[in-house]
């Protein structure tokens, strides 16, 4: 698990989320019994068009937010340790 803090005034979108301060929790999950449902998202955000599994080795080539989280996912896949609290990253 990782915890990321986001303080809007410190990042690229500060012009419209200056007053935003949020704490996000990221969990490690596994498919149950190999179940892989590639259907439509059950609760998509307003701009979501689908879901897709990507290879860990290609993760840095994708636009994923927070951007820094990609590095920690890759490190985890290599059994490298990383801190639980990642700080105010984007």
N, C-alpha and C positions, 0 to 999 in steps of 0.2 A: 504494500500500500504506500502511496505517496500523498502528501498534502501540499497543495499549491495555494499560495495567497496571491490575490490580484488586487492591486491598488491602482485604479484607473489613471490617476493624475501622473503616475510614473511611466506610462507607456504610450505607444503610438496613437492610441485613440483618445487621448486625454481631452480633446476638444469637445467630445460628446459624452464621455463617461468619467469626467473629472471627479465626481462624487461617489463613484462605485468603489466599494471595498467588499470583496467576497473571498470566502475560503472554500476550496474545492477538494474533494477526496477522490482519489483514483484507486481502484481495486484491481487485483489480479484475479481473473476469472478463467474458468475452463468450461468447455462444452460438456454437457452431461450425456454420457453414453454415446459420444460421437455425434450427437444430434447437430445438424448443420442446416438451419432453416434460412435459406437465402431469399425468403419472401419479402414482402413490403414491410417497412418499419412499422411497429405498432403504435409509436407515439412520436412521429417526426416533428422536427422544428419547422417553422414556416418556409424555409428555403431548402430543406432536405429533399433530395431526389432519389435516394436509395441507400443501400448498405453494401459494403464490399470488404472481403477479407484481403489483406495485403501481406506480402512476405516481409518478415522482419528486416531482411537485408536491403529491401527497397524503401523502408519507412522514411528515411531522410529525404527521399525524392518527392514526398507527398506534402501537401499543405494541410497541416494538422495543428490545431491550437489546443493548449499552449505549445508553441514551437519547441521550446526546451524539453518538453516531456518526451519527445521522440528519442532524444539521446539516452534518457533514463530507461526507456523501454528496450532499446538496443543493449544497453549495459546489463539489464536484467536477463535478457535472452542469452547472454554470455556468462551468466552466473557471477557477474561483478556486483559488488555492493554499491549501494547508493543511499544517500540520506533519506529518511522518511519525510522530513519537512524540507521542501525545495525552496521556500522563500517566495518573494515577490517576483515571479518570473512570467514571461509571456512568450 
